[in-house]
Amino acid sequence: MAASITLAGEKLIAQKQAANLPLTMARFVLANVPGLNVSGPVNRAGVKPPAAQIVYTANITQQGYVNPNQ
């Protein structure tokens, strides 16, 4: 399964860019989603999994900048 930004994330990035504001990511959420087809296309309309499927949450403690596209 490829990595992809959700449609909600894409919209938030565009809103922040339009307002000339930074996007601050607060945490990573990892989940075990039963029946997920990892060979299929990424569902960019997907939402955060229910709490019962979340197996790990970590606050982001570092930041960096590579270039405008990364």
C-alpha positions in Angstrom: 0.0 0.0 0.0 1.4 3.3 -1.0 1.5 6.3 1.3 -1.0 9.1 0.4 -2.5 12.2 1.9 -6.2 12.0 2.6 -8.6 14.4 0.9 -9.1 16.1 4.3 -5.4 16.5 4.8 -5.0 17.9 1.3 -7.8 20.4 2.0 -6.1 21.4 5.3 -2.8 21.9 3.6 -4.4 24.2 1.0 -6.2 26.2 3.7 -3.0 26.7 5.6 -1.1 27.7 2.5 -3.8 30.2 1.4 -3.7 31.8 4.9 0.2 31.7 4.9 0.1 29.6 8.0 2.3 26.6 8.9 0.8 23.1 9.1 1.7 21.6 12.5 1.4 17.9 12.8 0.9 16.8 16.4 0.9 13.0 16.3 1.1 9.8 14.3 -1.7 7.2 14.6 -1.1 3.6 13.7 -4.0 1.2 13.4 -4.7 -2.5 12.5 -7.7 -2.3 10.2 -9.2 -5.7 9.6 -10.0 -6.6 6.0 -7.9 -3.8 4.6 -6.7 -4.6 1.1 -3.0 -3.5 1.1 -2.7 -4.3 -2.6 -5.6 -2.1 -3.6 -5.6 1.7 -4.2 -5.4 4.0 -1.2 -8.8 5.4 -0.1 -8.1 9.1 0.1 -11.6 9.7 1.4 -10.8 7.5 4.4 -11.2 8.7 8.0 -9.3 8.0 11.2 -10.0 4.4 12.3 -12.2 3.7 15.4 -10.4 3.7 18.7 -10.7 -0.1 18.9 -8.4 -0.4 15.8 -5.8 2.1 16.9 -2.7 0.2 18.2 -0.2 3.1 18.7 -0.3 6.9 19.0 2.9 8.9 19.2 3.4 12.7 19.6 5.7 14.2 17.1 8.7 15.6 18.9 10.9 16.7 16.0 10.5 18.9 13.0 12.5 19.6 9.9 12.5 21.2 6.4 13.9 19.6 3.3 12.5 21.7 0.5 9.1 23.2 -0.6 7.9 19.8 -2.0 8.8 17.6 1.0 
